[in-house]
Amino acid sequence: MTTSTINATTVQVYQVFIKAPPEQIWDAITKPEFTARYFHGARVENTAELHAVRGSEGEDWGTGLTFEFDPPRRLVHEWRSLYDPDLAAEEASRVTWEIDPQEGGVCKLTVVHDGLEASPKTAASVSGEGWMHVLSGLKTLLETGEPLF
């Protein structure tokens, strides 16, 4: 798993190789029954119009717009961190998911979190371990069928 931070307050890039077909990865990032098992308990649903994040009690943790929806290759959506008052006060940012099939039944998943210039607290909360925790959980779930945590 690689991580690259061009400028932590502007663009964060994460890459991981997952032994799973693109369709399975797509389902895991767009369907709440999967995300609840690796994304801090959040039930994330991505559609062509909306990126909706709900907490365990159904509370809105960050609903926003979907900008691109190209299954099973590319998803771009707005990011809002409404689960924390300090983060909720900041401007929305953007997350891009790209699924790139490789040889041998492996896909490279690249996640780019950008538009963070006006959201320094959000940038700090998702940088490094924030996204790495989510992506490690996703990889483990898809490859083993079991959640990481």
Residue pairs with C-beta under 8 A, 6 or more apart in sequence:
1 14
1 15
1 16
1 17
1 132
1 135
1 136
1 139
2 14
2 15
2 16
3 12
3 13
3 14
3 15
3 128
3 131
3 132
4 12
4 13
4 14
4 15
5 11
5 12
5 13
5 127
5 128
6 12
6 13
8 116
8 123
8 124
8 127
9 116
9 117
9 120
9 123
10 114
10 116
10 117
10 123
11 112
11 113
11 114
11 116
12 112
12 113
12 114
12 116
12 123
12 126
12 127
12 131
13 110
13 111
13 112
14 110
14 111
14 112
14 113
14 131
14 132
14 135
15 108
15 109
15 110
15 111
16 108
16 109
16 135
16 136
16 138
16 139
17 102
17 106
17 107
17 108
17 109
18 25
18 106
18 107
18 109
18 138
18 139
18 142
18 143
19 104
19 105
19 106
19 142
19 143
20 28
20 105
20 106
20 107
20 142
20 143
21 101
21 105
21 107
22 72
22 73
22 99
22 101
22 107
23 71
23 72
24 142
25 72
25 99
25 107
25 109
25 138
25 142
26 71
26 72
26 73
26 75
26 99
27 34
28 34
28 35
28 38
28 138
28 141
28 142
29 35
29 44
29 46
29 75
29 97
29 138
30 44
30 45
30 46
30 47
30 71
30 75
31 45
32 43
32 44
32 45
32 54
33 43
34 141
35 42
35 43
35 44
35 45
36 42
36 43
37 137
37 141
37 147
38 134
38 137
38 138
38 140
38 141
38 147
38 148
39 134
39 137
39 138
40 133
40 134
41 55
41 56
42 53
42 54
42 55
42 61
43 53
43 54
43 55
43 56
44 51
44 52
44 53
44 54
45 51
45 52
45 54
46 52
46 66
46 69
46 75
46 77
47 66
47 69
48 66
48 69
49 65
49 66
50 63
50 64
50 65
50 66
51 62
51 63
51 64
51 65
51 66
51 77
51 78
51 79
52 60
52 63
53 60
53 61
53 62
53 63
53 82
54 60
54 61
55 61
55 83
59 83
60 82
61 81
61 82
61 83
62 79
62 80
62 81
62 82
62 83
63 80
63 82
64 77
64 78
64 79
64 80
64 92
65 77
65 78
66 75
66 76
66 77
66 78
67 76
67 77
67 78
67 94
68 74
68 75
68 76
68 96
69 75
72 99
73 98
73 99
73 100
74 96
74 97
74 98
74 99
75 96
75 97
76 94
76 95
76 96
76 97
77 94
77 95
78 92
78 93
78 94
78 95
79 92
79 93
79 94
79 95
79 113
79 115
79 122
80 88
80 92
81 87
81 88
81 90
81 122
81 125
82 88
84 125
86 121
87 119
87 121
87 122
87 125
90 118
90 119
90 120
90 121
90 122
91 115
91 118
91 119
92 115
92 119
93 113
93 114
93 115
93 116
93 119
93 122
93 123
94 113
94 114
94 115
95 111
95 112
95 113
96 110
96 111
96 112
96 113
96 114
97 109
97 110
97 111
98 109
98 110
98 111
98 112
99 107
99 108
99 109
100 107
100 108
100 109
100 110
101 107
102 108
109 135
109 138
111 131
111 135
113 123
113 126
113 131
116 122
116 123
136 148
137 147
137 148
137 149
140 146
140 147
140 148
141 147
141 148
